[in-house]
Amino acid sequence: MKMNLILNTDSYKLSHFLQYPRNTQYIFSYIESRGGLFDDVLFFGLQKALMDLNEHFPTLDDLEEARAIAAAHGEPFNEAGWKALIALGYFPLAIKAVPEGSILPTRNILLGIVNTLPEFFWLPGHLEPLLLRGIWYPTTVSTLSYHIKQTIGRFMQATCDTQDGLPFKLHDFGARGASSEESAGIGGMAHLVNFMGTDTLSALRYARRYYAADMAGYSIPASEHSTITAWGRANEAGAYRNLLRQFPTGLVACVSDSYDIYNAVDSIWGDELRMDISERDGTVVIRPDSGDPVKVIPVLLKRLGKRFGYRLNSKGYKVLNNKVRIIQGDGVNLDSIERILRKLMAKRWSTDNIAFGMGGALLQGVDRDTQRFAMKASAVCVDGEWRAVYKDPITDSGKKSKRGVLDLINGHTVQVSIEQFLNQPSDLRLVYKDGEILIRDDFDSIRARAAASYPL
């Protein structure tokens, strides 16, 4: 369905043009994370939101549809305002924001927006759902992915000789669990700011479309249960052997718990097919897909080590023969990853031995309140006079909003004049002005910016 930007908002927004003080000329609003699961956020997604904004500039047909729906829906309609905007031909807005890929403590301004023509004072507020949705979701996914990267990185630092494999330690399995193809594309793209492994093809298309990424992520041939169980239980070994023959080199992953994961490791991979694996030019990645991974994985590593051998690295941790590895793709989230790696560390197994696949918990297990995102008006200009506005609910101090025209200077949110906001250099960049996207980052630049803040 074609987006009608006039209707891509909340119903009550249609009435707000009548509710501001008479002679309101300008409204300044900001977006922030007010806290939440993490104390910082990795900002991402604005460029896509701005490109969508421009590409769906309203038409007279959109206006007619919106007018009819508003009338039937019980809301007033700003027909004169939208006609004037359509005649103008661009969005009269100025937007400043932190560079995408930046990691910033919560409760700081991430974006500031103000209208540039006084007759469109109502426009920034009308666009709140589009802008906030375009930022909170990808920023929250990229933040979650970033903190998982930190967790895995800490264990790699403690148990591995190098962290070279870190970009492929968390693989996106989330496409089927996302609420839509668009969610899969946006969230999957946000994950790829931190990692390079994905099975979400939509993420690759979105990264290419919106951030000029030729190829943002990679995958390998892998089985699913049907490609194994189709051979029948009695011929489980035949299914595995076929996989090795079809993919004689490189990495290949095989789900191995269709019947008995321990028998698969001991008798099939570790006995019947042991020489096939040992002589193969590549690595077989065995995927357990059921049970408690904190209990199952150490047992599998011990059995694989017995059959394929292992070495001690420079830090005294066991590393399997390079012909075999494990990927855990069931029940994976921030908490379970840490519990699994802590258990492996206690058993003296290196994090080199395992990678993770994360599905619904990565792309669907977040919402706007995960990081308590909000867009609030903080200053208005009425009859040529700017004044601060804010809310301060007595029942919830956490919802107290900021006041005044705001900017981010040396990592701190400060009040400034509107002239300073528009003209002075700061931690925010002027990314949009009167219909023009002024800065376009490519995906590699955003990745590099995020990596520069990586603490290890």
Phi and psi in degrees as a GROMACS rama.xvg file:
@    title "Ramachandran Plot"
@    xaxis  label "Phi"
@    yaxis  label "Psi"
@TYPE xy
-63.7995  136.355  LYS-2
-70.9674  129.411  MET-3
-101.927  102.642  ASN-4
-62.2521  -28.9736  LEU-5
-62.2842  -33.9939  ILE-6
-98.4321  -0.198618  LEU-7
-84.188  62.7541  ASN-8
-157.686  -177.415  THR-9
-85.8712  148.896  ASP-10
-53.4952  -44.1508  SER-11
-68.8991  -16.9673  TYR-12
-62.6697  -28.2598  LYS-13
-63.5281  -22.3027  LEU-14
-97.9998  -4.90939  SER-15
-73.6852  -22.4233  HIS-16
-63.5917  -18.728  PHE-17
-92.4927  -5.92902  LEU-18
-104.442  -15.3047  GLN-19
-76.3286  161.223  TYR-20
-56.7788  149.598  PRO-21
-59.8778  140.876  ARG-22
68.4024  22.9868  ASN-23
-64.1446  134.299  THR-24
-116.784  -40.2455  GLN-25
-138.732  145.4  TYR-26
-131.704  127.147  ILE-27
-103.29  130.113  PHE-28
-130.699  161.652  SER-29
-138.341  161.133  TYR-30
-120.277  136.34  ILE-31
-146.893  161.013  GLU-32
-95.9855  121.064  SER-33
-86.2014  14.9619  ARG-34
121.556  -158.988  GLY-35
131.819  -147.145  GLY-36
-62.7835  -37.2463  LEU-37
-119.269  154.592  PHE-38
-86.6816  -3.10537  ASP-39
-144.262  165.929  ASP-40
-134.245  150.587  VAL-41
-102.459  107.883  LEU-42
-73.9212  127.206  PHE-43
-160.365  145.177  PHE-44
115.646  -11.7451  GLY-45
-63.0696  -40.762  LEU-46
-59.814  -41.3078  GLN-47
-62.1626  -44.4913  LYS-48
-60.5337  -40.8025  ALA-49
-70.2734  -38.4779  LEU-50
-63.7332  -41.4761  MET-51
-63.8452  -39.621  ASP-52
-56.7656  -50.7454  LEU-53
-68.5221  -38.7528  ASN-54
-71.0031  -16.8865  GLU-55
-116.354  34.2929  HIS-56
-55.6967  134.144  PHE-57
-66.2442  150.47  PRO-58
-115.801  173.476  THR-59
-64.6151  -32.4218  LEU-60
-64.6227  -40.3795  ASP-61
-61.3908  -41.8551  ASP-62
-61.0949  -44.6438  LEU-63
-63.6716  -41.8591  GLU-64
-63.1271  -45.074  GLU-65
-64.631  -40.4981  ALA-66
-61.8288  -43.3622  ARG-67
-66.6099  -43.0204  ALA-68
-66.8655  -41.69  ILE-69
-61.3235  -42.3496  ALA-70
-63.8264  -45.0024  ALA-71
-71.6253  -26.1993  ALA-72
-84.1323  -15.0546  HIS-73
92.9844  21.3483  GLY-74
-117.767  148.288  GLU-75
-69.6754  166.884  PRO-76
-138.52  131.473  PHE-77
-84.9717  66.8021  ASN-78
-62.6064  -43.9116  GLU-79
-63.4181  -40.9306  ALA-80
-64.2824  -43.8944  GLY-81
-70.9042  -35.4037  TRP-82
-62.3754  -40.9203  LYS-83
-64.4371  -39.2129  ALA-84
-66.4952  -44.5296  LEU-85
-61.5786  -41.0039  ILE-86
-65.3268  -35.1699  ALA-87
-64.5583  -41.128  LEU-88
91.2612  3.34815  GLY-89
-157.221  165.157  TYR-90
-86.6746  115.802  PHE-91
-80.2179  78.2851  PRO-92
-134.776  148.878  LEU-93
-119.88  127.978  ALA-94
-128.564  126.125  ILE-95
-114.981  143.562  LYS-96
-152.792  158.426  ALA-97
-67.0955  151.974  VAL-98
-61.0808  138.485  PRO-99
-64.9228  140.036  GLU-100
96.5671  -8.64188  GLY-101
-74.5628  142.928  SER-102
-105.52  124.318  ILE-103
-133.877  138.964  LEU-104
-59.2696  147.147  PRO-105
-63.2473  166.45  THR-106
70.6415  16.3671  ARG-107
-110.323  150.515  ASN-108
-66.3388  129.968  ILE-109
-100.262  -27.4836  LEU-110
-154.104  141.61  LEU-111
-124.674  142.17  GLY-112
-139.617  139.64  ILE-113
-147.724  145.519  VAL-114
-73.7227  150.761  ASN-115
-105.445  -8.09779  THR-116
-125.322  132.937  LEU-117
-64.0578  -28.7118  PRO-118
-71.6299  -8.65143  GLU-119
-111.548  34.1939  PHE-120
-58.7266  -26.2942  PHE-121
-79.4863  -12.3854  TRP-122
-69.2235  -46.9549  LEU-123
-56.1512  -42.5624  PRO-124
-66.0804  -36.4426  GLY-125
-63.5302  -31.811  HIS-126
-87.2898  1.94786  LEU-127
-53.3152  -49.7444  GLU-128
-59.6851  -42.745  PRO-129
-64.0433  -46.7657  LEU-130
-71.398  -43.5297  LEU-131
-67.1474  -42.2993  LEU-132
-62.7407  -37.7925  ARG-133
-69.4308  -14.5694  GLY-134
-111.984  -46.7447  ILE-135
-62.8494  -40.6893  TRP-136
-69.4418  -56.9306  TYR-137
-63.2448  -34.5769  PRO-138
-66.639  -39.0457  THR-139
-68.3534  -41.6217  THR-140
-65.0826  -45.5985  VAL-141
-64.732  -33.0523  SER-142
-68.3644  -45.4462  THR-143
-59.0815  -47.7861  LEU-144
-60.4937  -40.6525  SER-145
-61.692  -43.3899  TYR-146
-72.3265  -30.9635  HIS-147
-66.0039  -39.2271  ILE-148
-60.3561  -41.2272  LYS-149
-61.0879  -43.6872  GLN-150
-61.7875  -51.5225  THR-151
-62.3651  -40.1627  ILE-152
-60.2863  -38.2488  GLY-153
-63.0617  -42.5411  ARG-154
-70.4258  -34.1917  PHE-155
-66.538  -40.1539  MET-156
-60.8783  -35.2253  GLN-157
-81.6412  -30.205  ALA-158
-122.531  -2.24639  THR-159
-120.721  154.228  CYS-160
-70.211  -35.2137  ASP-161
-140.671  169.789  THR-162
-109.307  24.9476  GLN-163
-59.2939  -32.8241  ASP-164
-85.9722  0.524085  GLY-165
-56.4369  -40.9296  LEU-166
-60.0848  -15.6502  PRO-167
-113.845  16.867  PHE-168
-83.2862  -19.3466  LYS-169
-126.804  112.743  LEU-170
-103.194  136.002  HIS-171
-79.9389  113.124  ASP-172
-107.602  19.4143  PHE-173
-92.2808  -0.621581  GLY-174
-57.4127  -46.5684  ALA-175
-71.3939  -20.7496  ARG-176
-94.1023  -3.09719  GLY-177
-77.9452  157.798  ALA-178
-74.5034  -17.936  SER-179
-163.402  167.327  SER-180
-63.5396  -34.5739  GLU-181
-65.4039  -43.703  GLU-182
-60.4238  -43.0997  SER-183
-60.9321  -42.0365  ALA-184
-65.7711  -46.4915  GLY-185
-69.0976  -51.5105  ILE-186
-65.0712  -41.2777  GLY-187
-63.2072  -37.3024  GLY-188
-65.2658  -40.7009  MET-189
-62.3998  -40.0014  ALA-190
-60.3495  -36.8941  HIS-191
-72.6516  -7.69991  LEU-192
-61.6619  -30.8574  VAL-193
-105.5  -34.4428  ASN-194
-123.738  171.664  PHE-195
-123.385  8.56027  MET-196
-108.884  130.198  GLY-197
-157.186  148.065  THR-198
-112.073  11.2424  ASP-199
-95.9002  93.3406  THR-200
-61.773  -31.6592  LEU-201
-59.821  -33.3068  SER-202
-61.8643  -36.8259  ALA-203
-66.1805  -40.6097  LEU-204
-66.1714  -41.7702  ARG-205
-67.0669  -42.6296  TYR-206
-63.7224  -35.8606  ALA-207
-70.3431  -42.3613  ARG-208
-69.6213  -43.4009  ARG-209
-101.523  -19.349  TYR-210
-134.005  19.3912  TYR-211
54.8275  36.5642  ALA-212
-89.7099  115.324  ALA-213
-60.9793  -49.2842  ASP-214
-149.768  106.697  MET-215
-86.7196  -19.5291  ALA-216
-153.521  168.013  GLY-217
-136.52  159.025  TYR-218
-144.888  -177.684  SER-219
-137.546  159.675  ILE-220
-59.2032  139.752  PRO-221
-153.274  151.619  ALA-222
-90.5909  162.121  SER-223
-122.255  174.426  GLU-224
-59.9038  -36.6968  HIS-225
-65.8586  -33.1284  SER-226
-74.7467  -14.532  THR-227
-95.7642  -49.5094  ILE-228
-70.7465  -19.374  THR-229
-61.7521  -22.3572  ALA-230
-81.9699  -13.4373  TRP-231
88.274  151.244  GLY-232
-60.8058  -37.0853  ARG-233
-68.6747  -19.2074  ALA-234
-118.285  34.0321  ASN-235
-58.3027  -41.0234  GLU-236
-61.9355  -36.2636  ALA-237
-63.3976  -37.3115  GLY-238
-62.7811  -44.1504  ALA-239
-66.6386  -42.5221  TYR-240
-62.4816  -39.7632  ARG-241
-61.1198  -39.9566  ASN-242
-60.7811  -42.8271  LEU-243
-65.9005  -36.2063  LEU-244
-73.9519  -37.1897  ARG-245
-69.9759  -29.8995  GLN-246
-128.81  78.3701  PHE-247
-75.8639  -10.4422  PRO-248
-135.542  161.404  THR-249
79.2754  -166.96  GLY-250
-82.3919  138.978  LEU-251
-145.742  138.536  VAL-252
-111.9  143.146  ALA-253
-137.011  119.554  CYS-254
-68.5038  131.287  VAL-255
-129.753  17.2291  SER-256
-111.12  19.2918  ASP-257
-57.675  -30.5867  SER-258
-128.229  -69.3456  TYR-259
-141.699  101.241  ASP-260
-61.1373  -33.6925  ILE-261
-72.599  -39.299  TYR-262
-66.3079  -38.7176  ASN-263
-60.1281  -42.4607  ALA-264
-73.1384  -44.4069  VAL-265
-74.6609  -52.1994  ASP-266
-94.5079  -33.9286  SER-267
-94.9241  -67.6945  ILE-268
-63.0027  -43.1922  TRP-269
-87.048  -4.4712  GLY-270
-132.298  -72.7272  ASP-271
-59.8574  -38.3837  GLU-272
-109.717  11.42  LEU-273
-60.3298  -44.2389  ARG-274
-68.4732  -35.8261  MET-275
-59.4888  -43.2415  ASP-276
-69.3717  -43.3804  ILE-277
-63.6231  -33.606  SER-278
-91.3516  -7.43933  GLU-279
-75.865  143.8  ARG-280
-88.1509  79.8202  ASP-281
158.94  -169.052  GLY-282
-123.647  133.148  THR-283
-96.1021  123.771  VAL-284
-103.926  113.684  VAL-285
-90.3944  130.832  ILE-286
-113.962  107.533  ARG-287
-76.8197  143.488  PRO-288
-134.733  21.8267  ASP-289
-159.846  166.181  SER-290
84.7775  176.694  GLY-291
-82.4714  110.93  ASP-292
-63.0558  -27.7879  PRO-293
-63.3685  -31.2197  VAL-294
-91.6794  -39.1059  LYS-295
-73.9771  -44.7766  VAL-296
-63.8439  -45.3121  ILE-297
-58.4693  -35.6302  PRO-298
-65.7768  -44.0733  VAL-299
-63.6122  -41.1865  LEU-300
-62.679  -41.6895  LEU-301
-61.8094  -42.3901  LYS-302
-71.5351  -39.7256  ARG-303
-65.7893  -38.2086  LEU-304
-63.2674  -37.5975  GLY-305
-65.5113  -36.0856  LYS-306
-93.4187  -28.741  ARG-307
-114.219  -11.5345  PHE-308
86.7599  165.802  GLY-309
-154.926  168.159  TYR-310
-128.174  163.662  ARG-311
-97.9333  129.592  LEU-312
-82.8603  -176.279  ASN-313
-64.237  -18.3912  SER-314
-100.551  6.10576  LYS-315
84.0819  17.2214  GLY-316
-105.074  146.999  TYR-317
-78.1218  134.053  LYS-318
-125.01  122.824  VAL-319
-58.8031  155.749  LEU-320
-45.794  135.211  ASN-321
-62.2302  -7.70939  ASN-322
-75.5049  -17.885  LYS-323
-135.892  145.839  VAL-324
-147.204  175.239  ARG-325
-125.445  143.015  ILE-326
-124.862  129.298  ILE-327
-102.782  117.249  GLN-328
-121.328  8.86797  GLY-329
-117.415  132.401  ASP-330
67.3111  31.6086  GLY-331
-96.0813  127.356  VAL-332
-153.54  -179.535  ASN-333
-56.3804  -43.0897  LEU-334
-70.0567  -45.9458  ASP-335
-68.5097  -33.2488  SER-336
-60.2357  -44.9582  ILE-337
-66.1084  -40.2492  GLU-338
-65.8203  -39.9014  ARG-339
-63.6362  -49.0317  ILE-340
-67.8491  -32.6058  LEU-341
-66.1893  -39.2342  ARG-342
-66.867  -42.7439  LYS-343
-63.3982  -39.9956  LEU-344
-61.7725  -40.9548  MET-345
-64.8532  -30.0112  ALA-346
-89.3329  6.25779  LYS-347
66.6441  31.9438  ARG-348
-100.868  133.92  TRP-349
-72.3037  148.55  SER-350
-63.7775  -16.9187  THR-351
-55.4759  -24.6645  ASP-352
-78.1952  -11.7919  ASN-353
-138.207  146.874  ILE-354
-127.571  169.643  ALA-355
-127.59  145.689  PHE-356
-116.942  127.68  GLY-357
-123.307  129.045  MET-358
-108.634  -105.4  GLY-359
-58.8841  -33.8482  GLY-360
-66.287  -22.4052  ALA-361
-85.4155  -50.1419  LEU-362
-98.8705  -19.9918  LEU-363
-122.526  -13.2854  GLN-364
-87.7228  26.6453  GLY-365
-129.559  157.57  VAL-366
-146.06  -177.999  ASP-367
-61.5924  -27.3953  ARG-368
-84.0627  -8.56215  ASP-369
-55.4802  -42.6159  THR-370
-118.155  14.0648  GLN-371
51.9293  53.8051  ARG-372
-74.8598  144.996  PHE-373
-153.54  149.788  ALA-374
-118.289  124.779  MET-375
-133.272  143.157  LYS-376
-75.2735  134.915  ALA-377
-126.603  -7.47978  SER-378
-156.488  144.169  ALA-379
-133.376  151.422  VAL-380
-114.434  117.629  CYS-381
-122.492  124.735  VAL-382
52.6728  39.7927  ASP-383
81.5957  2.24559  GLY-384
-114.552  122.937  GLU-385
-82.1774  139.178  TRP-386
-143.404  147.562  ARG-387
-76.1677  144.256  ALA-388
-131.18  152.033  VAL-389
-164.967  168.536  TYR-390
-124.769  151.777  LYS-391
-149.893  74.4585  ASP-392
-64.731  129.568  PRO-393
-65.7358  -22.6542  ILE-394
-90.5652  -7.12605  THR-395
-158.441  92.2815  ASP-396
-65.3015  -21.4609  SER-397
-67.0822  -16.3861  GLY-398
-97.7933  7.448  LYS-399
-61.3062  128.967  LYS-400
-98.409  163.45  SER-401
-78.0599  162.973  LYS-402
-131.059  146.678  ARG-403
94.6001  172.409  GLY-404
-71.9651  131.339  VAL-405
-121.781  149.508  LEU-406
-143.535  169.035  ASP-407
-115.948  114.814  LEU-408
-128.718  123.131  ILE-409
52.854  40.0127  ASN-410
80.5108  8.71168  GLY-411
-127.177  139.03  HIS-412
-77.9733  126.663  THR-413
-134.522  156.058  VAL-414
-83.0628  138.292  GLN-415
-139.359  172.97  VAL-416
-80.2076  163.535  SER-417
-64.2069  -33.1168  ILE-418
-65.1849  -40.1296  GLU-419
-66.7326  -42.3471  GLN-420
-57.1148  -44.1009  PHE-421
-78.3624  -25.4658  LEU-422
-120.901  -24.5244  ASN-423
-86.9717  145.161  GLN-424
-65.3411  144.261  PRO-425
-158.579  -173.157  SER-426
-70.4237  -17.0151  ASP-427
-91.1999  144.453  LEU-428
-108.69  141.893  ARG-429
-73.7797  105.532  LEU-430
-103.123  -15.9813  VAL-431
-148.237  133.212  TYR-432
-150.319  119.139  LYS-433
48.6514  53.1433  ASP-434
87.453  -4.92989  GLY-435
-110.987  128.726  GLU-436
-81.1542  114.085  ILE-437
-86.5901  -25.4636  LEU-438
-131.821  129.67  ILE-439
-126.103  115.407  ARG-440
-92.0671  142.194  ASP-441
-88.9053  166.974  ASP-442
-65.337  -37.5672  PHE-443
-62.3841  -38.2131  ASP-444
-65.453  -40.5948  SER-445
-67.0459  -43.0042  ILE-446
-58.9243  -43.9689  ARG-447
-64.083  -38.5339  ALA-448
-65.2847  -41.8064  ARG-449
-66.6989  -41.7743  ALA-450
-64.892  -31.0514  ALA-451
-66.514  -21.9913  ALA-452
-94.9036  -1.2511  SER-453
-67.4526  128.946  TYR-454
-78.4128  -14.6035  PRO-455
